[in-house]
Amino acid sequence: MQLTSFTDYGLRALIFMATLPAGQLTSISEVTDIYGVSRNHMVKIINQLSRTGYVDAVRGKNGGIRLGKPASQIVVGHVVRQMEPLQLVDCTECLITPSCRLKKALNEAVKRFIEELDNYTLADLVDTNQPLYKLLLTERPQISS
């Protein structure tokens, strides 16, 4: 199974925000610069993450974005469920649909995949991961405001 870039970059944005000190604001521009993704795409991603409560978007002159809840409360499987279209096949116009067992097998595989992701929180991905902190916070080029 392959996640869409929407979900992939959503998870990456959450990972970056989780490496920042609790409550610290960052910007969509900073996230797009770090991962080299288009600003328009990231705005849509952050919008979805904000609607689902994973990101807190603060408006105004001193605004920005930050995690909407502690990293230990953000379950990776839950994020994927809310961002990813989990239907692997479209059987609406297939001749063998009435007797096909493939859809059931694929649905079971997706279910198990997501259940495995339910075993991980955002904190599991970032806590004590010093190489990640080094890459995201010290080795990358500094972005000018």
N, C-alpha and C positions, 0 to 999 in steps of 0.2 A: 504494500500500500504506500502511496506517496501523498504527502500532505500538499495542499495548495500553497503557493507562495504567500497568500494572504495569512494563512495560519502559521506558516513557518516564520514569517517576519513578525507576526503578532507575538509568538513565543520569544523570539529574539529581543523584541522591544521590552517585554516583561523581564527577561533575564537582565538586560542592561539596567532597568530601573531598580531591580532587586540588588544590584551591586552598589547602588548609591546609599548613603546614610539615610536611615528611616526618615521619611517626610520630605527629603530634599527634592526640589523641583528640577526638571530638565526640560528640554524643548523637543518638539517634533523634529526640528532642523538638526539638532544634535544626534538624535537617533538615526535620521536618514544619512547623515554624514558618516556615522560609525559603520553602518551596514551597506552603504552605497546603493540605497533603494530610492526610487523617486518620491519626492515629497507628497505628491498627490496620492500615491498608493499608501504611504504611511499615514496620511491624514484619515483616510477611510478605515484603516486598521485601528488607529487610536480611537476613532469615533466608535467603532464596534466594541472595543475593549472598555471604553468609557460607559457605553450603554449597558454593558453587562456587569459593571461594578469592579472590574479588575484594574482600571485606571481612573484616577481622579484628575479631571481636567480643570485647572484653575484659570479663570479668565482675568484679564486686566493687565496693566502695565508690568506688574511683577508676577504674572501668571506663568503657567507651564503645565507639565504633566508629572505624575508620580503614581506609585502603586496605590490602588484604591483600598487595599487591605494588606495585612502582613503577608510576606512571601510564604510563611508556613501555612497560611490558609488558602493559598491558591493552588488547587489541584490541577495538574497538567491535563489529565483526562477530561475534566470539566471544561477547561478552556477549549480544548480541541472539539468537544461536542458542540460548543456554542459558536465556533467559528467555521467549522469544516462541514461541507456538504458530504454526509457519510454514505450516500447511496453510490455504490460502485458500478452498478449496471442499470440500464434503463430497459425494462422488459416490456414496455407498452406495445411495441409493434413487432414482437418476436413470435414467430410461428410456433415455437415449442413451449411457450410460457405455461400452458395448462399442465404439462407433464415434466417440466424442467425442475431439477433439484439444485442447479448451480446457484440460483439466487439465495436459497436457504444457506448453502455452504458459505457463500461470500458474506452474508449477513452475520453468520456465526463467527467468521474470521475477524470481521470488523469489530464485533462486540468484544471479542477476547483481546484484540489490539488495544481498544480503548480501556478495557478493564485493567490491562497492564499499566497503562499510563495513569490510571487512578491511584497507583501505588507511589506516585511521586508528586511532591509539591515543588513549587518554585524554589523554596528554601533548600530542598534536597539537591537542586541543580547548581546552586551558587554558594551555599555555606561551606566554608573552609576550602573553596576552590581557588586557591591563590593564583594559579596560572590564568584563570579567567579574569580575575580582578586586574592582574598585571596587563593583560591584553586590552581590556576595555578601559581601564582608568589611567594607565601610565605609559604604555608603549604607543598608543595611537597618537596621531598628530593633534595638537591642540586646535580647537575650533575657536576662531575669533568671534566675539559677539557683535 
